[in-house]
Amino acid sequence: QVQLVESGGGLVQAGGSLRLSCAASGRTFSSLSMGWFRQAPGKEREFVAAIRWSGGTTYYDSVKGRFTISRDNAKNTVYLQMNSLKPEDTAVYYCAATERRYGGSYSRRSDFGSWGQGTQVTVSS
């Protein structure tokens, strides 16, 4: 089991930026594929971005060009840089991890076996 701790959430005005961090422990970080998901009140948890153990990335269409996922294997940390934030980006953001390797996009909740506790991101208009 991988332990994940997110940080970096907060309140920001529309058009602003935030960087989320997720520190992982319990497994060799470089072998993990990592993902970010979000859940707004009354909605299902949805995919935001993923980065494979190999470094390849996948993004949800609505965040392409605004969000960037990256990883620092030396620090066992994955990041989500969020720019040009919109009120509809308001949600609890969750980090996820998996040791599974396959050729898919890692965009499904079922792709991941370990989850963090979440960090709140609120974008005001």
Salt bridges, closest charged atoms under 4 A:
GLU44 OE1 - ARG109 NH1 3.63
GLU46 OE2 - ARG38 NE 2.68
ASP61 OD1 - LYS64 NZ 3.11
ASP89 OD1 - ARG38 NH1 2.94
ASP89 OD2 - ARG66 NH1 2.75
GLU99 OE1 - ARG27 NE 3.09
ASP111 OD1 - ARG100 NH1 3.36
ASP111 OD1 - ARG108 NH2 2.77
